[in-house]
Amino acid sequence: MVNFAFMVLLNYAVRVLTILVGLFFLSGRLFYEHPYKTELQVIGAMLVVWGVYRIFSYRKALKEYKNEDDND
């Protein structure tokens, strides 16, 4: 059971880290005068959206797993 809890925590940590990296790219602080600044900001926005989507889809999968486990 400890292994399962660690995996859940690790999954959430990776998803939050993805969102933070996306926000970092989106803010533009890394590249002030970079020629591809706009493209990097778009990639940052996509990372944020993808990270949020992955959190919601993982929560849904966990609920389904727990419901399936309770039915057994």
N, CA, C, O and CB atoms as a CASP TS submission, in Angstrom:
PFRMAT TS
TARGET T0000
AUTHOR 0000-0000-0000
METHOD Language model
MODEL 1
PARENT N/A
ATOM      1  N   MET     1       0.819  -1.196   0.000  1.00  0.00           N
ATOM      2  CA  MET     1       0.000   0.000   0.000  1.00  0.00           C
ATOM      3  C   MET     1       0.862   1.259   0.000  1.00  0.00           C
ATOM      4  O   MET     1       0.476   2.274  -0.580  1.00  0.00           O
ATOM      5  CB  MET     1      -0.931  -0.001   1.201  1.00  0.00           C
ATOM      6  N   VAL     2       2.011   1.199   0.638  1.00  0.00           N
ATOM      7  CA  VAL     2       2.903   2.350   0.658  1.00  0.00           C
ATOM      8  C   VAL     2       3.402   2.640  -0.754  1.00  0.00           C
ATOM      9  O   VAL     2       3.564   3.802  -1.127  1.00  0.00           O
ATOM     10  CB  VAL     2       4.089   2.107   1.615  1.00  0.00           C
ATOM     11  N   ASN     3       3.643   1.607  -1.529  1.00  0.00           N
ATOM     12  CA  ASN     3       4.101   1.779  -2.901  1.00  0.00           C
ATOM     13  C   ASN     3       3.046   2.509  -3.728  1.00  0.00           C
ATOM     14  O   ASN     3       3.386   3.374  -4.536  1.00  0.00           O
ATOM     15  CB  ASN     3       4.430   0.417  -3.534  1.00  0.00           C
ATOM     16  N   PHE     4       1.773   2.171  -3.537  1.00  0.00           N
ATOM     17  CA  PHE     4       0.685   2.829  -4.260  1.00  0.00           C
ATOM     18  C   PHE     4       0.605   4.305  -3.889  1.00  0.00           C
ATOM     19  O   PHE     4       0.436   5.157  -4.761  1.00  0.00           O
ATOM     20  CB  PHE     4      -0.655   2.136  -3.966  1.00  0.00           C
ATOM     21  N   ALA     5       0.726   4.607  -2.609  1.00  0.00           N
ATOM     22  CA  ALA     5       0.670   6.003  -2.158  1.00  0.00           C
ATOM     23  C   ALA     5       1.837   6.802  -2.730  1.00  0.00           C
ATOM     24  O   ALA     5       1.677   7.965  -3.102  1.00  0.00           O
ATOM     25  CB  ALA     5       0.683   6.075  -0.618  1.00  0.00           C
ATOM     26  N   PHE     6       3.000   6.181  -2.798  1.00  0.00           N
ATOM     27  CA  PHE     6       4.159   6.857  -3.381  1.00  0.00           C
ATOM     28  C   PHE     6       3.937   7.148  -4.859  1.00  0.00           C
ATOM     29  O   PHE     6       4.302   8.219  -5.343  1.00  0.00           O
ATOM     30  CB  PHE     6       5.420   6.009  -3.198  1.00  0.00           C
ATOM     31  N   MET     7       3.341   6.205  -5.576  1.00  0.00           N
ATOM     32  CA  MET     7       3.089   6.397  -7.004  1.00  0.00           C
ATOM     33  C   MET     7       2.070   7.515  -7.239  1.00  0.00           C
ATOM     34  O   MET     7       2.206   8.293  -8.184  1.00  0.00           O
ATOM     35  CB  MET     7       2.593   5.089  -7.637  1.00  0.00           C
ATOM     36  N   VAL     8       1.060   7.593  -6.387  1.00  0.00           N
ATOM     37  CA  VAL     8       0.070   8.670  -6.506  1.00  0.00           C
ATOM     38  C   VAL     8       0.743  10.017  -6.269  1.00  0.00           C
ATOM     39  O   VAL     8       0.531  10.964  -7.026  1.00  0.00           O
ATOM     40  CB  VAL     8      -1.099   8.463  -5.503  1.00  0.00           C
ATOM     41  N   LEU     9       1.546  10.098  -5.230  1.00  0.00           N
ATOM     42  CA  LEU     9       2.257  11.336  -4.921  1.00  0.00           C
ATOM     43  C   LEU     9       3.214  11.714  -6.049  1.00  0.00           C
ATOM     44  O   LEU     9       3.306  12.884  -6.421  1.00  0.00           O
ATOM     45  CB  LEU     9       3.025  11.195  -3.601  1.00  0.00           C
ATOM     46  N   LEU    10       3.913  10.744  -6.584  1.00  0.00           N
ATOM     47  CA  LEU    10       4.840  11.000  -7.685  1.00  0.00           C
ATOM     48  C   LEU    10       4.100  11.494  -8.924  1.00  0.00           C
ATOM     49  O   LEU    10       4.567  12.410  -9.600  1.00  0.00           O
ATOM     50  CB  LEU    10       5.635   9.735  -8.017  1.00  0.00           C
ATOM     51  N   ASN    11       2.956  10.897  -9.225  1.00  0.00           N
ATOM     52  CA  ASN    11       2.166  11.327 -10.373  1.00  0.00           C
ATOM     53  C   ASN    11       1.725  12.780 -10.221  1.00  0.00           C
ATOM     54  O   ASN    11       1.852  13.566 -11.160  1.00  0.00           O
ATOM     55  CB  ASN    11       0.945  10.421 -10.548  1.00  0.00           C
ATOM     56  N   TYR    12       1.215  13.137  -9.060  1.00  0.00           N
ATOM     57  CA  TYR    12       0.791  14.520  -8.842  1.00  0.00           C
ATOM     58  C   TYR    12       1.985  15.479  -8.915  1.00  0.00           C
ATOM     59  O   TYR    12       1.867  16.575  -9.463  1.00  0.00           O
ATOM     60  CB  TYR    12       0.084  14.653  -7.480  1.00  0.00           C
ATOM     61  N   ALA    13       3.121  15.073  -8.370  1.00  0.00           N
ATOM     62  CA  ALA    13       4.307  15.936  -8.393  1.00  0.00           C
ATOM     63  C   ALA    13       4.769  16.202  -9.822  1.00  0.00           C
ATOM     64  O   ALA    13       5.127  17.331 -10.160  1.00  0.00           O
ATOM     65  CB  ALA    13       5.446  15.302  -7.585  1.00  0.00           C
ATOM     66  N   VAL    14       4.761  15.177 -10.655  1.00  0.00           N
ATOM     67  CA  VAL    14       5.184  15.353 -12.051  1.00  0.00           C
ATOM     68  C   VAL    14       4.214  16.256 -12.789  1.00  0.00           C
ATOM     69  O   VAL    14       4.636  17.094 -13.587  1.00  0.00           O
ATOM     70  CB  VAL    14       5.291  13.994 -12.767  1.00  0.00           C
ATOM     71  N   ARG    15       2.925  16.100 -12.538  1.00  0.00           N
ATOM     72  CA  ARG    15       1.940  16.937 -13.222  1.00  0.00           C
ATOM     73  C   ARG    15       2.046  18.392 -12.781  1.00  0.00           C
ATOM     74  O   ARG    15       1.935  19.295 -13.610  1.00  0.00           O
ATOM     75  CB  ARG    15       0.528  16.414 -12.964  1.00  0.00           C
ATOM     76  N   VAL    16       2.255  18.632 -11.503  1.00  0.00           N
ATOM     77  CA  VAL    16       2.417  20.002 -11.007  1.00  0.00           C
ATOM     78  C   VAL    16       3.713  20.604 -11.554  1.00  0.00           C
ATOM     79  O   VAL    16       3.750  21.784 -11.903  1.00  0.00           O
ATOM     80  CB  VAL    16       2.418  20.029  -9.451  1.00  0.00           C
ATOM     81  N   LEU    17       4.765  19.806 -11.629  1.00  0.00           N
ATOM     82  CA  LEU    17       6.018  20.287 -12.202  1.00  0.00           C
ATOM     83  C   LEU    17       5.842  20.663 -13.671  1.00  0.00           C
ATOM     84  O   LEU    17       6.414  21.652 -14.129  1.00  0.00           O
ATOM     85  CB  LEU    17       7.111  19.225 -12.058  1.00  0.00           C
ATOM     86  N   THR    18       5.057  19.886 -14.409  1.00  0.00           N
ATOM     87  CA  THR    18       4.770  20.212 -15.808  1.00  0.00           C
ATOM     88  C   THR    18       4.066  21.561 -15.907  1.00  0.00           C
ATOM     89  O   THR    18       4.392  22.373 -16.773  1.00  0.00           O
ATOM     90  CB  THR    18       3.907  19.111 -16.457  1.00  0.00           C
ATOM     91  N   ILE    19       3.108  21.798 -15.026  1.00  0.00           N
ATOM     92  CA  ILE    19       2.393  23.081 -15.027  1.00  0.00           C
ATOM     93  C   ILE    19       3.342  24.224 -14.679  1.00  0.00           C
ATOM     94  O   ILE    19       3.278  25.289 -15.293  1.00  0.00           O
ATOM     95  CB  ILE    19       1.213  23.046 -14.032  1.00  0.00           C
ATOM     96  N   LEU    20       4.216  24.014 -13.705  1.00  0.00           N
ATOM     97  CA  LEU    20       5.154  25.069 -13.315  1.00  0.00           C
ATOM     98  C   LEU    20       6.140  25.396 -14.434  1.00  0.00           C
ATOM     99  O   LEU    20       6.449  26.565 -14.665  1.00  0.00           O
ATOM    100  CB  LEU    20       5.916  24.655 -12.062  1.00  0.00           C
ATOM    101  N   VAL    21       6.631  24.378 -15.125  1.00  0.00           N
ATOM    102  CA  VAL    21       7.529  24.618 -16.260  1.00  0.00           C
ATOM    103  C   VAL    21       6.782  25.378 -17.351  1.00  0.00           C
ATOM    104  O   VAL    21       7.331  26.292 -17.966  1.00  0.00           O
ATOM    105  CB  VAL    21       8.093  23.279 -16.816  1.00  0.00           C
ATOM    106  N   GLY    22       5.532  24.999 -17.587  1.00  0.00           N
ATOM    107  CA  GLY    22       4.722  25.713 -18.566  1.00  0.00           C
ATOM    108  C   GLY    22       4.528  27.175 -18.194  1.00  0.00           C
ATOM    109  O   GLY    22       4.617  28.054 -19.051  1.00  0.00           O
ATOM    110  N   LEU    23       4.265  27.436 -16.925  1.00  0.00           N
ATOM    111  CA  LEU    23       4.109  28.822 -16.470  1.00  0.00           C
ATOM    112  C   LEU    23       5.413  29.604 -16.601  1.00  0.00           C
ATOM    113  O   LEU    23       5.408  30.795 -16.913  1.00  0.00           O
ATOM    114  CB  LEU    23       3.627  28.853 -15.017  1.00  0.00           C
ATOM    115  N   PHE    24       6.523  28.920 -16.360  1.00  0.00           N
ATOM    116  CA  PHE    24       7.831  29.555 -16.503  1.00  0.00           C
ATOM    117  C   PHE    24       8.069  29.957 -17.955  1.00  0.00           C
ATOM    118  O   PHE    24       8.535  31.063 -18.229  1.00  0.00           O
ATOM    119  CB  PHE    24       8.949  28.610 -16.017  1.00  0.00           C
ATOM    120  N   PHE    25       7.751  29.060 -18.883  1.00  0.00           N
ATOM    121  CA  PHE    25       7.881  29.378 -20.305  1.00  0.00           C
ATOM    122  C   PHE    25       6.894  30.476 -20.700  1.00  0.00           C
ATOM    123  O   PHE    25       7.231  31.374 -21.472  1.00  0.00           O
ATOM    124  CB  PHE    25       7.652  28.117 -21.165  1.00  0.00           C
ATOM    125  N   LEU    26       5.693  30.399 -20.174  1.00  0.00           N
ATOM    126  CA  LEU    26       4.643  31.356 -20.525  1.00  0.00           C
ATOM    127  C   LEU    26       4.980  32.768 -20.052  1.00  0.00           C
ATOM    128  O   LEU    26       4.638  33.747 -20.715  1.00  0.00           O
ATOM    129  CB  LEU    26       3.312  30.917 -19.928  1.00  0.00           C
ATOM    130  N   SER    27       5.641  32.867 -18.921  1.00  0.00           N
ATOM    131  CA  SER    27       5.986  34.186 -18.382  1.00  0.00           C
ATOM    132  C   SER    27       7.030  34.897 -19.235  1.00  0.00           C
ATOM    133  O   SER    27       7.073  36.127 -19.251  1.00  0.00           O
ATOM    134  CB  SER    27       6.496  34.050 -16.955  1.00  0.00           C
ATOM    135  N   GLY    28       7.864  34.155 -19.936  1.00  0.00           N
ATOM    136  CA  GLY    28       8.874  34.760 -20.794  1.00  0.00           C
ATOM    137  C   GLY    28      10.097  35.267 -20.067  1.00  0.00           C
ATOM    138  O   GLY    28      10.906  35.976 -20.666  1.00  0.00           O
ATOM    139  N   ARG    29      10.263  34.939 -18.820  1.00  0.00           N
ATOM    140  CA  ARG    29      11.409  35.434 -18.056  1.00  0.00           C
ATOM    141  C   ARG    29      12.714  34.746 -18.449  1.00  0.00           C
ATOM    142  O   ARG    29      13.797  35.279 -18.209  1.00  0.00           O
ATOM    143  CB  ARG    29      11.162  35.243 -16.574  1.00  0.00           C
ATOM    144  N   LEU    30      12.612  33.592 -19.039  1.00  0.00           N
ATOM    145  CA  LEU    30      13.810  32.844 -19.421  1.00  0.00           C
ATOM    146  C   LEU    30      14.476  33.462 -20.648  1.00  0.00           C
ATOM    147  O   LEU    30      15.699  33.416 -20.776  1.00  0.00           O
ATOM    148  CB  LEU    30      13.457  31.377 -19.696  1.00  0.00           C
ATOM    149  N   PHE    31      13.702  34.026 -21.528  1.00  0.00           N
ATOM    150  CA  PHE    31      14.210  34.477 -22.828  1.00  0.00           C
ATOM    151  C   PHE    31      13.643  35.864 -23.134  1.00  0.00           C
ATOM    152  O   PHE    31      12.563  35.978 -23.713  1.00  0.00           O
ATOM    153  CB  PHE    31      13.835  33.463 -23.960  1.00  0.00           C
ATOM    154  N   TYR    32      14.356  36.898 -22.756  1.00  0.00           N
ATOM    155  CA  TYR    32      13.865  38.265 -22.955  1.00  0.00           C
ATOM    156  C   TYR    32      13.880  38.658 -24.428  1.00  0.00           C
ATOM    157  O   TYR    32      12.867  39.135 -24.939  1.00  0.00           O
ATOM    158  CB  TYR    32      14.705  39.253 -22.147  1.00  0.00           C
ATOM    159  N   GLU    33      14.984  38.473 -25.114  1.00  0.00           N
ATOM    160  CA  GLU    33      15.104  38.890 -26.508  1.00  0.00           C
ATOM    161  C   GLU    33      15.347  37.693 -27.419  1.00  0.00           C
ATOM    162  O   GLU    33      16.109  37.792 -28.381  1.00  0.00           O
ATOM    163  CB  GLU    33      16.234  39.909 -26.665  1.00  0.00           C
ATOM    164  N   HIS    34      14.724  36.590 -27.133  1.00  0.00           N
ATOM    165  CA  HIS    34      14.883  35.384 -27.952  1.00  0.00           C
ATOM    166  C   HIS    34      14.044  35.535 -29.214  1.00  0.00           C
ATOM    167  O   HIS    34      12.909  36.008 -29.148  1.00  0.00           O
ATOM    168  CB  HIS    34      14.468  34.100 -27.159  1.00  0.00           C
ATOM    169  N   PRO    35      14.592  35.134 -30.373  1.00  0.00           N
ATOM    170  CA  PRO    35      13.822  35.301 -31.615  1.00  0.00           C
ATOM    171  C   PRO    35      12.558  34.440 -31.674  1.00  0.00           C
ATOM    172  O   PRO    35      11.637  34.752 -32.429  1.00  0.00           O
ATOM    173  CB  PRO    35      14.697  34.973 -32.799  1.00  0.00           C
ATOM    174  N   TYR    36      12.503  33.374 -30.895  1.00  0.00           N
ATOM    175  CA  TYR    36      11.334  32.492 -30.894  1.00  0.00           C
ATOM    176  C   TYR    36      10.534  32.629 -29.602  1.00  0.00           C
ATOM    177  O   TYR    36       9.937  31.661 -29.131  1.00  0.00           O
ATOM    178  CB  TYR    36      11.767  31.037 -31.088  1.00  0.00           C
ATOM    179  N   LYS    37      10.524  33.830 -29.032  1.00  0.00           N
ATOM    180  CA  LYS    37       9.861  34.048 -27.740  1.00  0.00           C
ATOM    181  C   LYS    37       8.379  33.686 -27.797  1.00  0.00           C
ATOM    182  O   LYS    37       7.870  33.042 -26.879  1.00  0.00           O
ATOM    183  CB  LYS    37      10.021  35.507 -27.303  1.00  0.00           C
ATOM    184  N   THR    38       7.686  34.083 -28.845  1.00  0.00           N
ATOM    185  CA  THR    38       6.251  33.807 -28.956  1.00  0.00           C
ATOM    186  C   THR    38       5.985  32.313 -29.039  1.00  0.00           C
ATOM    187  O   THR    38       5.060  31.808 -28.403  1.00  0.00           O
ATOM    188  CB  THR    38       5.663  34.511 -30.180  1.00  0.00           C
ATOM    189  N   GLU    39       6.790  31.607 -29.820  1.00  0.00           N
ATOM    190  CA  GLU    39       6.605  30.164 -29.949  1.00  0.00           C
ATOM    191  C   GLU    39       6.843  29.455 -28.618  1.00  0.00           C
ATOM    192  O   GLU    39       6.130  28.514 -28.271  1.00  0.00           O
ATOM    193  CB  GLU    39       7.545  29.602 -31.019  1.00  0.00           C
ATOM    194  N   LEU    40       7.851  29.915 -27.876  1.00  0.00           N
ATOM    195  CA  LEU    40       8.130  29.311 -26.573  1.00  0.00           C
ATOM    196  C   LEU    40       7.003  29.597 -25.581  1.00  0.00           C
ATOM    197  O   LEU    40       6.703  28.760 -24.730  1.00  0.00           O
ATOM    198  CB  LEU    40       9.464  29.831 -26.020  1.00  0.00           C
ATOM    199  N   GLN    41       6.384  30.760 -25.681  1.00  0.00           N
ATOM    200  CA  GLN    41       5.247  31.060 -24.814  1.00  0.00           C
ATOM    201  C   GLN    41       4.041  30.196 -25.176  1.00  0.00           C
ATOM    202  O   GLN    41       3.286  29.783 -24.296  1.00  0.00           O
ATOM    203  CB  GLN    41       4.879  32.548 -24.909  1.00  0.00           C
ATOM    204  N   VAL    42       3.860  29.924 -26.453  1.00  0.00           N
ATOM    205  CA  VAL    42       2.774  29.028 -26.865  1.00  0.00           C
ATOM    206  C   VAL    42       3.027  27.624 -26.335  1.00  0.00           C
ATOM    207  O   VAL    42       2.101  26.959 -25.871  1.00  0.00           O
ATOM    208  CB  VAL    42       2.634  29.004 -28.406  1.00  0.00           C
ATOM    209  N   ILE    43       4.271  27.170 -26.399  1.00  0.00           N
ATOM    210  CA  ILE    43       4.614  25.857 -25.842  1.00  0.00           C
ATOM    211  C   ILE    43       4.335  25.847 -24.341  1.00  0.00           C
ATOM    212  O   ILE    43       3.845  24.850 -23.811  1.00  0.00           O
ATOM    213  CB  ILE    43       6.104  25.507 -26.122  1.00  0.00           C
ATOM    214  N   GLY    44       4.642  26.944 -23.654  1.00  0.00           N
ATOM    215  CA  GLY    44       4.352  27.046 -22.228  1.00  0.00           C
ATOM    216  C   GLY    44       2.869  26.935 -21.939  1.00  0.00           C
ATOM    217  O   GLY    44       2.465  26.248 -21.001  1.00  0.00           O
ATOM    218  N   ALA    45       2.052  27.609 -22.740  1.00  0.00           N
ATOM    219  CA  ALA    45       0.600  27.527 -22.558  1.00  0.00           C
ATOM    220  C   ALA    45       0.105  26.108 -22.799  1.00  0.00           C
ATOM    221  O   ALA    45      -0.765  25.616 -22.081  1.00  0.00           O
ATOM    222  CB  ALA    45      -0.119  28.504 -23.502  1.00  0.00           C
ATOM    223  N   MET    46       0.660  25.456 -23.810  1.00  0.00           N
ATOM    224  CA  MET    46       0.257  24.074 -24.088  1.00  0.00           C
ATOM    225  C   MET    46       0.668  23.144 -22.954  1.00  0.00           C
ATOM    226  O   MET    46      -0.068  22.213 -22.626  1.00  0.00           O
ATOM    227  CB  MET    46       0.871  23.593 -25.410  1.00  0.00           C
ATOM    228  N   LEU    47       1.827  23.377 -22.350  1.00  0.00           N
ATOM    229  CA  LEU    47       2.251  22.568 -21.206  1.00  0.00           C
ATOM    230  C   LEU    47       1.310  22.751 -20.020  1.00  0.00           C
ATOM    231  O   LEU    47       0.981  21.785 -19.333  1.00  0.00           O
ATOM    232  CB  LEU    47       3.683  22.930 -20.798  1.00  0.00           C
ATOM    233  N   VAL    48       0.880  23.978 -19.780  1.00  0.00           N
ATOM    234  CA  VAL    48      -0.048  24.239 -18.674  1.00  0.00           C
ATOM    235  C   VAL    48      -1.366  23.515 -18.911  1.00  0.00           C
ATOM    236  O   VAL    48      -1.877  22.843 -18.016  1.00  0.00           O
ATOM    237  CB  VAL    48      -0.293  25.757 -18.510  1.00  0.00           C
ATOM    238  N   VAL    49      -1.914  23.650 -20.108  1.00  0.00           N
ATOM    239  CA  VAL    49      -3.190  22.995 -20.421  1.00  0.00           C
ATOM    240  C   VAL    49      -3.045  21.484 -20.335  1.00  0.00           C
ATOM    241  O   VAL    49      -3.925  20.804 -19.806  1.00  0.00           O
ATOM    242  CB  VAL    49      -3.683  23.402 -21.825  1.00  0.00           C
ATOM    243  N   TRP    50      -1.946  20.956 -20.849  1.00  0.00           N
ATOM    244  CA  TRP    50      -1.723  19.509 -20.811  1.00  0.00           C
ATOM    245  C   TRP    50      -1.568  19.014 -19.371  1.00  0.00           C
ATOM    246  O   TRP    50      -2.091  17.956 -19.020  1.00  0.00           O
ATOM    247  CB  TRP    50      -0.476  19.138 -21.635  1.00  0.00           C
ATOM    248  N   GLY    51      -0.851  19.776 -18.535  1.00  0.00           N
ATOM    249  CA  GLY    51      -0.680  19.392 -17.136  1.00  0.00           C
ATOM    250  C   GLY    51      -1.998  19.374 -16.380  1.00  0.00           C
ATOM    251  O   GLY    51      -2.251  18.466 -15.588  1.00  0.00           O
ATOM    252  N   VAL    52      -2.845  20.380 -16.623  1.00  0.00           N
ATOM    253  CA  VAL    52      -4.163  20.419 -15.973  1.00  0.00           C
ATOM    254  C   VAL    52      -5.018  19.252 -16.451  1.00  0.00           C
ATOM    255  O   VAL    52      -5.693  18.602 -15.653  1.00  0.00           O
ATOM    256  CB  VAL    52      -4.881  21.763 -16.262  1.00  0.00           C
ATOM    257  N   TYR    53      -4.987  18.988 -17.757  1.00  0.00           N
ATOM    258  CA  TYR    53      -5.738  17.852 -18.301  1.00  0.00           C
ATOM    259  C   TYR    53      -5.276  16.539 -17.673  1.00  0.00           C
ATOM    260  O   TYR    53      -6.102  15.694 -17.326  1.00  0.00           O
ATOM    261  CB  TYR    53      -5.582  17.787 -19.829  1.00  0.00           C
ATOM    262  N   ARG    54      -3.970  16.362 -17.526  1.00  0.00           N
ATOM    263  CA  ARG    54      -3.444  15.123 -16.962  1.00  0.00           C
ATOM    264  C   ARG    54      -3.844  14.968 -15.488  1.00  0.00           C
ATOM    265  O   ARG    54      -4.090  13.850 -15.034  1.00  0.00           O
ATOM    266  CB  ARG    54      -1.917  15.086 -17.102  1.00  0.00           C
ATOM    267  N   ILE    55      -3.909  16.062 -14.745  1.00  0.00           N
ATOM    268  CA  ILE    55      -4.343  15.973 -13.347  1.00  0.00           C
ATOM    269  C   ILE    55      -5.790  15.508 -13.279  1.00  0.00           C
ATOM    270  O   ILE    55      -6.120  14.616 -12.497  1.00  0.00           O
ATOM    271  CB  ILE    55      -4.184  17.336 -12.632  1.00  0.00           C
ATOM    272  N   PHE    56      -6.658  16.109 -14.097  1.00  0.00           N
ATOM    273  CA  PHE    56      -8.067  15.710 -14.074  1.00  0.00           C
ATOM    274  C   PHE    56      -8.264  14.283 -14.564  1.00  0.00           C
ATOM    275  O   PHE    56      -9.068  13.541 -14.000  1.00  0.00           O
ATOM    276  CB  PHE    56      -8.892  16.660 -14.923  1.00  0.00           C
ATOM    277  N   SER    57      -7.545  13.894 -15.599  1.00  0.00           N
ATOM    278  CA  SER    57      -7.700  12.523 -16.099  1.00  0.00           C
ATOM    279  C   SER    57      -7.143  11.512 -15.099  1.00  0.00           C
ATOM    280  O   SER    57      -7.684  10.414 -14.976  1.00  0.00           O
ATOM    281  CB  SER    57      -6.997  12.362 -17.460  1.00  0.00           C
ATOM    282  N   TYR    58      -6.072  11.860 -14.383  1.00  0.00           N
ATOM    283  CA  TYR    58      -5.520  10.958 -13.379  1.00  0.00           C
ATOM    284  C   TYR    58      -6.471  10.827 -12.193  1.00  0.00           C
ATOM    285  O   TYR    58      -6.646   9.733 -11.656  1.00  0.00           O
ATOM    286  CB  TYR    58      -4.147  11.454 -12.908  1.00  0.00           C
ATOM    287  N   ARG    59      -7.085  11.935 -11.783  1.00  0.00           N
ATOM    288  CA  ARG    59      -8.064  11.870 -10.685  1.00  0.00           C
ATOM    289  C   ARG    59      -9.239  10.980 -11.064  1.00  0.00           C
ATOM    290  O   ARG    59      -9.725  10.204 -10.241  1.00  0.00           O
ATOM    291  CB  ARG    59      -8.568  13.281 -10.319  1.00  0.00           C
ATOM    292  N   LYS    60      -9.698  11.091 -12.310  1.00  0.00           N
ATOM    293  CA  LYS    60     -10.803  10.261 -12.777  1.00  0.00           C
ATOM    294  C   LYS    60     -10.406   8.787 -12.783  1.00  0.00           C
ATOM    295  O   LYS    60     -11.188   7.928 -12.375  1.00  0.00           O
ATOM    296  CB  LYS    60     -11.248  10.699 -14.180  1.00  0.00           C
ATOM    297  N   ALA    61      -9.198   8.499 -13.242  1.00  0.00           N
ATOM    298  CA  ALA    61      -8.724   7.113 -13.266  1.00  0.00           C
ATOM    299  C   ALA    61      -8.597   6.554 -11.847  1.00  0.00           C
ATOM    300  O   ALA    61      -8.904   5.386 -11.611  1.00  0.00           O
ATOM    301  CB  ALA    61      -7.370   7.021 -13.996  1.00  0.00           C
ATOM    302  N   LEU    62      -8.146   7.381 -10.905  1.00  0.00           N
ATOM    303  CA  LEU    62      -8.050   6.926  -9.513  1.00  0.00           C
ATOM    304  C   LEU    62      -9.425   6.618  -8.931  1.00  0.00           C
ATOM    305  O   LEU    62      -9.592   5.626  -8.221  1.00  0.00           O
ATOM    306  CB  LEU    62      -7.347   7.982  -8.656  1.00  0.00           C
ATOM    307  N   LYS    63     -10.420   7.473  -9.233  1.00  0.00           N
ATOM    308  CA  LYS    63     -11.780   7.218  -8.748  1.00  0.00           C
ATOM    309  C   LYS    63     -12.315   5.908  -9.307  1.00  0.00           C
ATOM    310  O   LYS    63     -12.912   5.114  -8.580  1.00  0.00           O
ATOM    311  CB  LYS    63     -12.716   8.375  -9.128  1.00  0.00           C
ATOM    312  N   GLU    64     -12.102   5.684 -10.597  1.00  0.00           N
ATOM    313  CA  GLU    64     -12.567   4.440 -11.216  1.00  0.00           C
ATOM    314  C   GLU    64     -11.869   3.236 -10.606  1.00  0.00           C
ATOM    315  O   GLU    64     -12.497   2.201 -10.385  1.00  0.00           O
ATOM    316  CB  GLU    64     -12.332   4.469 -12.730  1.00  0.00           C
ATOM    317  N   TYR    65     -10.575   3.362 -10.331  1.00  0.00           N
ATOM    318  CA  TYR    65      -9.822   2.265  -9.726  1.00  0.00           C
ATOM    319  C   TYR    65     -10.342   1.971  -8.322  1.00  0.00           C
ATOM    320  O   TYR    65     -10.503   0.808  -7.950  1.00  0.00           O
ATOM    321  CB  TYR    65      -8.320   2.601  -9.680  1.00  0.00           C
ATOM    322  N   LYS    66     -10.603   3.012  -7.546  1.00  0.00           N
ATOM    323  CA  LYS    66     -11.105   2.808  -6.184  1.00  0.00           C
ATOM    324  C   LYS    66     -12.513   2.226  -6.199  1.00  0.00           C
ATOM    325  O   LYS    66     -12.831   1.365  -5.378  1.00  0.00           O
ATOM    326  CB  LYS    66     -11.093   4.127  -5.405  1.00  0.00           C
ATOM    327  N   ASN    67     -13.369   2.686  -7.126  1.00  0.00           N
ATOM    328  CA  ASN    67     -14.718   2.125  -7.233  1.00  0.00           C
ATOM    329  C   ASN    67     -14.669   0.659  -7.640  1.00  0.00           C
ATOM    330  O   ASN    67     -15.435  -0.156  -7.126  1.00  0.00           O
ATOM    331  CB  ASN    67     -15.552   2.920  -8.242  1.00  0.00           C
ATOM    332  N   GLU    68     -13.776   0.325  -8.556  1.00  0.00           N
ATOM    333  CA  GLU    68     -13.628  -1.065  -8.980  1.00  0.00           C
ATOM    334  C   GLU    68     -13.111  -1.918  -7.835  1.00  0.00           C
ATOM    335  O   GLU    68     -13.530  -3.062  -7.659  1.00  0.00           O
ATOM    336  CB  GLU    68     -12.685  -1.166 -10.185  1.00  0.00           C
ATOM    337  N   ASP    69     -12.191  -1.347  -7.054  1.00  0.00           N
ATOM    338  CA  ASP    69     -11.624  -2.069  -5.917  1.00  0.00           C
ATOM    339  C   ASP    69     -12.681  -2.287  -4.833  1.00  0.00           C
ATOM    340  O   ASP    69     -12.694  -3.331  -4.181  1.00  0.00           O
ATOM    341  CB  ASP    69     -10.419  -1.303  -5.341  1.00  0.00           C
ATOM    342  N   ASP    70     -13.569  -1.301  -4.638  1.00  0.00           N
ATOM    343  CA  ASP    70     -14.625  -1.427  -3.636  1.00  0.00           C
ATOM    344  C   ASP    70     -15.677  -2.452  -4.041  1.00  0.00           C
ATOM    345  O   ASP    70     -16.272  -3.099  -3.180  1.00  0.00           O
ATOM    346  CB  ASP    70     -15.286  -0.080  -3.402  1.00  0.00           C
ATOM    347  N   ASN    71     -15.911  -2.608  -5.336  1.00  0.00           N
ATOM    348  CA  ASN    71     -16.909  -3.562  -5.810  1.00  0.00           C
ATOM    349  C   ASN    71     -16.457  -5.007  -5.667  1.00  0.00           C
ATOM    350  O   ASN    71     -17.284  -5.919  -5.649  1.00  0.00           O
ATOM    351  CB  ASN    71     -17.243  -3.281  -7.249  1.00  0.00           C
ATOM    352  N   ASP    72     -15.163  -5.218  -5.565  1.00  0.00           N
ATOM    353  CA  ASP    72     -14.661  -6.604  -5.435  1.00  0.00           C
ATOM    354  C   ASP    72     -14.781  -7.145  -4.048  1.00  0.00           C
ATOM    355  O   ASP    72     -14.400  -8.289  -3.797  1.00  0.00           O
ATOM    356  CB  ASP    72     -13.231  -6.684  -5.855  1.00  0.00           C
TER
END
